[in-house]
Amino acid sequence: MRDPTNLADAIVIASVSGGKDSAAMCLYLKERGIPFRAVFADTGWEAKETYAYLRGPLTDAIGPIEEVGYPGGMEAIVTRKGMFPSRMRRFCTEELKMKPLQAYQQRVHDETGKPIISAIGLRAAESLSRSKLAPIDGITLKSKLEVTIWRPIIDKSEAWVIEMHQRHNLMPNPLYLAGADRVGCWPCIHSRKSEIRLIADRDPAQIDRIEALEAAASEAAAKRGAAPVSFFQSRLATEEGKFPCEPIRSVVEWSRTARGGRQYELFDSRDPDEGCTRWGMCEQPKAEEE
């Protein structure tokens, strides 16, 4: 692994999600005079506010942001597979984010001949698991390219993140101002009750989009003799050991029940060391009581 304090012969690639932590990290690198390439892994499944923020205010603040992704995004891969990502098959992170980002890192290395340092905006204060992460470690891609993972704001607080935005006159992603406490897929398969309610109220067209995708994926599943599928899956198994699906319309109905109302054990508790949260590609949600 390379020492990120010695950057003369390396390329720093900063992953951005449209969230506050990755934005603050890029502002921090900019303040320190560290050249970097910002890159966003587009799942094709982000909120319109996030796209506008990335391509507008955030670009103005940190410089150009390159975009990579799986052709057709979430809709294409779900249609091709005839299934949605689930607690047992989290292919969304690998296919929509990790592979495109690693291909980008490989391409930059091939073009420049320089080592790659991947800067990730994770903070130890977010969880016990993250508090155990080192500021520097590394991974080896399938191509055998060794990539140094650098977490330059691992020891920073949320107050520091907010102050960094204020110092650079950068407003946060407007989703935060609308009541969201995380930025990522719209929605993530592990979204919380309040997040589904926010999406249904703020962007009902996205619910229509999910419903149409459920129908297409179920049709593909039927061709291989499988049961209908839906975007959300229960985290509680039946007596037969299966994890039943819940159609998006039922989930939206549930999201609008009051606390203590009808409950669905729908969503898996997201492990901050799993999936896109581990790599700083989206944000870890806060705990929510139903």
N, C-alpha and C positions, 0 to 999 in steps of 0.2 A: 504494500500500500504506500501511496505517496503522501508526503506531508503537505496538506493544503496551504500551509504558510509559505511554501516555496512554489510559486505558481508560474514562474518565468517560462517553463517549457511545457505547460499543461493547458488543456482547454477545460474551463469550468462550465458545466451545463446545469442550469438551475431549473428544476421542475416547478411549474406554477399551475395552480388549480383554479385561480380566481378567488381563493380564500384569503383571509387576513394574514395567516402565518407565512405562506409562501410569498405574499406581496411584501411583508415586512422584511423577510430574508433578502429579497432582491434589493430593496432600498438600503439595507445594511451593507450588502456587497458593493453597491454603488457608492455609498459614503466612504467606504474603505479604499475606493479606487481599484477594485478587483474586476477586471473584465470578465464578462460571463455571457453565455448564450441562454436566453430564456426559451423554454419549450413547454407547450401545453399539449397533453394527450387528450384529444377530442373524442369522446365516446359517441358523439352524435345524440347524446341523451342528457344534455345540460339544459339548465333554464335559460330562457332568452336573455334574462338580465345578466347572467354570467358571461354569455358570449359578448354582449354589448360592453360589459365592464372590461373584459380582457382586451377587446379590440379598440377600446376607447381610453378611459381614464388610466387603466393600468399600463397600457402601452405608452401613453404620454409620460407616465411617471418613471418607468424603468427602461424604456426602449423597446425595440422590436421583439415580438413574441412569435416564435415559429410554432406551427401546429402540425401534429402528426396524428395518425389514427388508423383504425381498421376501415377499409372501404365500406361505406354504408352504415358503419357504426352499429349500435345495439340492435336496431331493427333488422339489419342484414344478417347478423350472426344468429339472432334468435330464429329468424325465418329459416336459415340454412340448417340449423340444428333441430328445429322443431321442439325447442324447449327453452325455458328461461334459466338464467343463473339461479342457483339455490344454495342453501346452507351446505349441501353435499358436493355441489359442482360450481365452484366460484370461478367459472371460466371468464367472467367479465373482466376481472383485473388483468389476468394474463393476456387475453386476446385483445382487449380494447386499450390497454395502457402499457403493460410491461413490454410486450413484444414490439409495438411501435416505438417506444422510447429507447429500447435497447438497440433496435435497428438504426435509429437516429444516432445514438452514441457510436455505434460501429462505423456508420457512414462518415461522421465527423473525424473519427480517428483515421480512417482510410484516406480521407482527403487531405488531412493535415500532417499525418504521421506523428501526432502528439498524443501523450497520455490523456486519459479522460478522468475528470473529477466530477462526480455527480453531487450537486448541492441540493439538499432536501430540507424543507422548512418544518422539521419536527421539534417539539419542545418537551422537555422532561416533565414539566409541570402538568401535562395533560393526563398522565396516568402513571400508575406504579410501574407498569411494564416499560413505558417509555423512559422512565427515570433510570432504568438499567442499561439503556443504550449508550454506546460510546460515541463521542463526538466524531470519531473516524473509524471506519472499518471498510470492508470491500467485498465485491462479488466478482465472480468470473463468468463471463457470458459463454454461451454455447460455442461461440467462435474462438474461445480461449482468450479473448481480450479481458484484461484485468481492469476493473473500474473501481476507483476509490470512492467510497460513499462518505460525504462530509455533511455534518449537521451543524452549520455555523451558529444557529440560534437555540441549540439544545438547552442552554442554561438560562434562557430568557423567560420573562413572565408575560402574561397577557397584557398587563399594564404597559410593559415595554413595547409590545406590538402596537397597542393603541397610540402610544406616544410617538412611535416611529411614523405612523400614518399622519398624525397631526403635524409633525415636524416637516413633512414633505407635502402638506396640504392635499393629501390623498384621501378622499372619502372611501369608506369600505364598500364592498359589493352591496348593492341595494337590497339584496335578499336579507342581510342582517337587519336592516332598518325595517323590513317587513315582518320580522319576528323569527326568522330562521337563525339557528345557532351554529349551522354548519353549511358548507358549500360542497357539492359533489353531484353525483347523478340525480336526475330529476324525474322520478325518485330513485333512490338506491333500493335494492331488494331487501335491505335491512332498515328501511326508514322507520321512524317512530310515528306514533299516533298523530302528534302535532304537525309533523312534516307532511303527512298525507292530507290532513285537513287544510294546511296552508296551500298545497298544490291544487287541491280541488277547488278552493275558494278563489285563488289567484289566477290559475291557469287551467280552467276546465277542459280546454282543448287537449291538454296533455292526458287527461283521463280518457277522453275519446280515443286518443292515439293508442293508449295501453289496451283499451278494450278491443280495438281492431287488431292489434298485434296478438292478443290472447286468442282471437278467433283464427288468425292465420296459423299460429303455432299449434293450436289444437287440431286444425285440419291436417297439418304435416304429421302430427303425432298419430292421428287416426290411420294414416296410410301405413304406418309401421305397426299398427295394432296396439298402440298405447292409449292410455286414458287422456282426456282433455287436460290441458295445463293452463296455469294462470301465473301472473307476475309474482304474487306473494304466496308463500308456503308456510304452513304452520310449523312451529318449532316443537310441537308435541306430537309424538307418534301415536297412531291408532294401535289397537290390539294386534293388528296384522303387521305392525312394524313400519307402516307407511306414514308419510308426512303429507296430509291432505292440502290441496290448494284452495285458495279463496279468490274468487273473481274480483276484479278491481272495484266494481260497483258495490259489492258487499263490504269491501275494505273501507271505501269512502263513507258508506253509511255508518260503519263502526267508528270511524274517526270523528264523527260529529256527535257521538254519544257523550254525555257528561261523565265526569269521573265517578266511578262506582256503577256506571251503567253496564250494558251488555258487553262482555269482554271476549276478545279473541286472543288466544295465545299465538299470535301470528309471527312475531318477529324474533329472530335470533339475536342474542346480545352480541354486539360486534366486538371482536377482540382487536385491540389496537395494534397487535402484532401480526394481524392477518390482513390480506387483501390490500386495497389501495391506501388505507390509512397508514400502513407501515411505511409506504414509500413516499408519503407526503403528497399524494395525487388527489386526495380529498381530505376532509377533516373528520376527526373523531367526534361523534355526537356525545352530548352530555346525557347523564342518566335522567330518565323521566319516569315518574310514578304515574300509574294509570288510575 
